[in-house]
């Protein structure tokens, strides 16, 4: 097939390599004209994946409409805050093409998941899938064995993504719980920020284990209240991506948290980033979801307080540790208890 790929950040570049490895032609576009020039001149994405050659045969064009016109399927590899704008721009050129979204996050203000945004932008009948899971671009681009999950509103879309991208080093599963898959993929970034903050404070493995475990409980609790299947949070989009993002040296969300934990103001941290840390945007949305549904999210609340209300990270950690003592209920609690 011929795939049109929109967005050549680290993940878009890695997915271009997976599509080429699966035998597909890829024509790609990225927003920054200077980046397009450098990609063509240097033969690698030095800004995001230095040392990794661009996949052989990758074509880069000047407009998203040109890419879509040449492709039979569209890979949408832009950050969650750009999904609506980019999809809206290419909507008139899409025809009946299927779209595979690679963003993980919640849209600020609307609190919509990517599949909801795309249904509003492109129409509910279009076949659209989301591809998520533990998949750092740095490793996918180097053919490290990776497993992810595709989910879609229409039953033919997720298997379509599975067939398009699966290969010897990249395995795609499917899961029809679109709410659970996309919510887990978004919320784990907030917990990764908390893990980074703890590391920046100098705390070690005990703290990390507690944050990952209790973070998973928060994710599952909120998901169940909204109607997701709790077991989805114990799959690739949930615990798989959560653990990977919380512990990995590649995790931009953990990296942001570490800098904040060491005392650097968030605006300064973000100015020094070349890639988007989705968890920063998702933190506001997740906190609002918790408030609207009456689900208590202690870790999300404290991350929000540190990032946006000036709370001292040590005070936030102390607040988590001195909350009312409770019994542990592994598996989450859809009633919203802590």
N, C-alpha and C positions, 0 to 999 in steps of 0.2 A: 504494500500500500504506500501511498504518499501521505505523510503527516505534516500538517502545518503546526509549528511550535511557536507560541507567543510568550516571550520572556526568557532571556538568556542570562539569568542569575546562576547561582551555583546549581540549584536543583533543576532548572530548565536545561542547563548544559549537560547535566548527568543524564536526564531523561532523553535528550537528543542522542546520547551515546547508546542508551538501551534500545531505542527505536532502530538505530542503525545496526546494532548488533543482532536485532531480530530480523534484519533483512529489509527494512522499510527505507524508502527515500524520505529525507527530512528537509523542509524549507522553513527557515526560522526568521523571526523578527525580534528585536529588542528596542526599547524606547529610546535610549540614548544614542544619538548619531555618532558621537565620539567613540562609544563602546563598539558600535558596529564597525567603524573604521579600524579600530585596534584589533578586533577579532579577526578581520580579514587579513590584516598586515602581519599579525604575530602567530596565527594558527593555534592559539590557545586562549583560554579565558583567564588571563593573568590576574585580573582583579579578584576573581572568586575562586578559581581552581588552578593556581599556578603550578606549572609542571605537568599538567595533563593536556595532551594534544586534543584539539577539537576532533570529533569523529570524522573520519574520511568521508568525503562526499557531501558534507553538510553545506547547504546553500543558505546565505543570509541576504535578506531583501530589506528594502527601505520602509515598507509600510505593512501593517498587519493585514490589510485588505489583500495585498498582493500575495502574502503567505497563504491566507485562507483560500484564495482563488485557485492556488496550485495544489492544495491538499485535499484528501478525501476524508480526513478525520483531523480534529483540532485538539492539540495539547495546550491547555491554558496554564501557564507556569508563572503567574504573577502573584504578588502578595495578596492577602485577603482583602486589604483595603482598596486594591485596584481591580478586583474581579468585576464589579458592576460596571465601572467605566470602560474597561477593555472589552468586555462582552457586548456592551451596548454599542461600542464603536464598530465591531465587526458583524453585528447581528444582520444587517441588510445583505451581507455577502455570504452568509452561512449556508443558504439553501437548506438541504436536509441533512447536513453533516452532523455526526456525533461529536460531542465535546467531552474531553477528559480534563477535569480540574485537578490541580496539584496543590492548591492553597489549603492551609490549615489555620482556621481562626474563626472569629465571630465578627461580623460587621458592627462597628460602633454605631450607637444610636438605634438602629433597627434590631440588633442582636440576632440577625439572620445568619444561618450557616451558609457556606458556599452554594450548596445545591438549591437552597431556598432563593438566594440571590439570583442564580442562573435561571430558575423557573420564572421569576418575575421579569427578568431581562430578556430571556430568549423564548419564553412560553413554556407551559407545563408539559407539553407533548414532546418536546425535543429530547432525544436520548442523551442524557448527561450523566457521567460517573465522576466520583471523587476517588482519588488514589492517595492513600495515607499509610502510615506505619513507620516502624523504626528504620530510617533510610537516610543517613547522612550522605549528602552529595559527594563529599570527599572520598567515601568508601565505595559508593555505587560507581563512581567514575573510574575506579581502579579495579572493578570486577570482584569486589568482596561479596561473598554470598549474602543475599538480602531477601527478606520476605516482607511483602506489603499486602494491603487489602484494598479491594475496589468495592464501592457501594454505589447504588443508583436507585432512583425512583422507578424507572422502567426496567423490567427484568432483563432485557436484552443488552443493556448498556454495560453493566458490570462485567459479564462474560466477554463483551467486546474489548474492554480494556485489558482483561486477563489475556486474551489471545494476542493482542497487539504487542504487549510488552514483555511477556514471560520468556525466559531463556535459561541457560545453564546457570547463570549467577544471579538471576533476578526472578523470583517466584511470586506470582500474584494470586492471592486467594480472593474469594468474593464473600460478602456479607450483606444481607438485605435489610439490616437494621441501620438505615441511613442516619437516623437521629443519633443513635448510640455511637456509631463510627465517627461521624463528624464532630460530635460534642467531645468525645474522648480525645480526638486528635487536637482539638483546640485547647481544652483545659489542661492537658499535661504540660503545656508550655508555661502556665502560671506556676505549677508545682516546680518546674525546673528553675524558674526564677528564685523560688524559695530555697531550693537546694543550693543555688549559687550564692545567695545571700549568706546562708549558713557557712559555706566554705570560705567566703570572704571574711567572715568573723573568726575563722580559725577552727571551727568545729569539724569533727571528723565523721567516721563511718557510722557511729551510733546515731548521730543526728540525721545523717542522710537516710538511713534505714527507716527511722521514724517518719520523716517527711514523705518519703515515697509511699509508705504504707498508709499513713493517714491521708495523704493526698489522694491516693486511689479510692479511699473510702468516701472522700468528698465528691470526687468525680462521679462515682457510682450512685451516690445518694441523689445528686442533682439530676443525673440522667434518668434514674428510675422515676423520680417525681414528674419529669417531663414526658415520660412514656417510653423511654428506651429500655431495651432488655439488659438487666444487670450483667449477664454473662458476656455481653459485648466488651465490657470494660476489662475483662480478663483475657482479651485476645490481643492481636497485633496492634490495633489502633489504641488500645488502652494500656495495659501493663507493659506490653512490648515496647511501645514508643515512650512511655513514661520512664521506664528504667534507662533506656538508651539516652534520652534527652537529659535526664538528671545527672548522669555520671560521665557523659562523654566529653572529651577535650574539644570535640567539634561543635558542641552545642552552643549556639549563639545566645540562647535564653539563659543558660547557666552562666555564660561568660558575662552577660549584663548583670546578673545577680551578684556575681563575685565582686565586680567593680563597685556596685552599690554597697555591698557588705563591707568593703574596705573604706567606705566613706566618700566615694566619688558621687557628685550630684548626677541624677539621671540624665538631664540634658547634655552634660559633658560626655557621658558614656555613649549616648546615641550619636552625637556628632562624630565620634571616633569610629563608628561602625561602618563597614562597607556593605554589610548584609542586614536584612530586616529581622529583628527579634519580635516575632508575632505575639509572644506572650505579653509584651508591654501593652499592646492594644487590647488583647483578650482579657486582661485583668479587669479593666473597667466593665467590659460586657459581662464577664462572669459574675462580678459582684452584683451587678444590676439584676441578672437572672436569679441569683440567690434571693435577693430582696423581693422580687416579684412573685416568686414561688414559695417563699417562706422557708427555704432550705438554708440551714446554717452552714457556712463555709469559712471556718476559722482561718485556715491557711490563706485562702484567697483574700479574705478581709485584711489580714496583716500585711500581705504583699502589697495590696492597694494602699494601705496606710503608709508604708515605707516609700513606695514609688511616688505617690501623689499628694500625701498629706504631711510629709516631713517627719514621720515617726522614726526614731532611732532604731536601727536594726536589732540591737541588743534588747531594747525595750519590747520590740515585737516578739522576739523569741521568748522572753520572759513571760509575756502575756499568754503565749500558747502553752507554756509549761505549767502555768498556775491557774488554768481554767478549772472549773468544777470537775472533780474526779468522776469518771464514768466507767461502765462496763464496756469492754470491746465487743463489737458485733461485726465480725468479718463478713464481707459481702455487701456492706452498705445497708442503708435503711431508708426506704422511700418515704417514710413519715417525716423526715427532715431533722431527726434528733442528732445530737452531736456524738 
